[in-house]
Amino acid sequence: MMSPATVYKTLDLLKKINTVRELGFAKGGARFDPNMNLHINLVCLKCGTIEDLNERLLKDLKERVATASNYRITGHRIEFYGHCSRCQR
């Protein structure tokens, strides 16, 4: 069995080498996302499930925002909240 300290140290190392991204939430604390590509997180407000939606339009949106704002965008976090298909039943 692995100690909680080992788990947290490992997650901290993975964050530092950009292998996972920490997602902090008001309810449920932090989650860790291994998908470092441009995507949307779909968060279920009932069961807490987080699903990834890879959306091609995000790349275009990121480029348009960078051009319009004169920012060099180095990160993102896009979330949609609602109820997953299981919780809708």
C-alpha positions in Angstrom: 0.0 0.0 0.0 1.3 3.5 -0.9 1.2 6.3 1.6 -0.8 9.4 0.9 2.4 11.5 1.2 3.9 9.5 -1.7 0.8 10.1 -3.8 0.8 13.8 -3.1 4.6 14.1 -3.8 4.2 12.2 -7.0 1.3 14.4 -8.1 3.3 17.5 -7.3 6.2 16.2 -9.4 3.9 15.4 -12.3 2.5 19.0 -12.1 6.0 20.5 -12.2 7.0 18.5 -15.3 3.6 19.4 -17.0 2.3 15.9 -17.2 -0.9 16.7 -15.2 -2.9 19.8 -14.5 -4.5 20.4 -11.1 -8.1 21.5 -11.3 -9.4 23.0 -8.1 -13.1 23.0 -7.4 -15.2 24.6 -4.7 -16.9 21.3 -4.1 -14.8 18.2 -4.0 -11.3 19.8 -3.7 -8.7 19.3 -6.3 -8.7 16.9 -9.3 -5.8 16.1 -11.6 -6.2 16.1 -15.4 -3.7 14.2 -17.5 -5.1 15.6 -20.7 -2.8 18.5 -21.4 -4.3 19.2 -24.9 -6.8 21.9 -25.6 -10.2 20.6 -24.4 -13.3 21.4 -22.4 -14.0 19.8 -19.0 -17.7 18.8 -18.6 -18.5 18.8 -14.9 -21.6 17.1 -13.5 -23.0 19.1 -10.7 -24.8 16.0 -9.2 -22.3 13.2 -9.2 -19.0 15.2 -9.7 -17.9 13.3 -12.9 -15.6 15.2 -15.1 -15.5 14.3 -18.8 -13.2 15.7 -21.5 -14.6 17.1 -24.7 -12.0 17.6 -27.4 -13.2 20.4 -29.6 -11.5 21.5 -32.7 -13.0 25.0 -32.5 -11.0 25.7 -29.4 -7.8 26.1 -31.3 -9.4 28.8 -33.5 -10.9 30.5 -30.5 -7.5 30.5 -28.7 -5.9 32.1 -31.8 -8.6 34.7 -32.2 -8.4 35.7 -28.5 -4.6 36.0 -28.7 -4.9 38.2 -31.8 -7.7 40.4 -30.4 -6.1 40.9 -27.0 -2.4 40.9 -28.0 -1.8 38.2 -25.4 0.6 35.3 -25.7 -1.6 32.7 -24.3 0.3 30.1 -22.2 -2.6 28.2 -20.6 -6.3 27.7 -20.5 -9.2 26.2 -18.5 -12.6 25.9 -20.0 -15.4 24.2 -18.0 -19.1 23.6 -18.7 -21.3 22.6 -15.7 -24.5 20.7 -15.9 -25.8 17.1 -15.4 -24.3 14.1 -17.1 -26.6 11.6 -19.0 -26.6 9.2 -16.0 -27.8 11.9 -13.6 -30.5 13.1 -16.0 -32.4 9.8 -15.7 
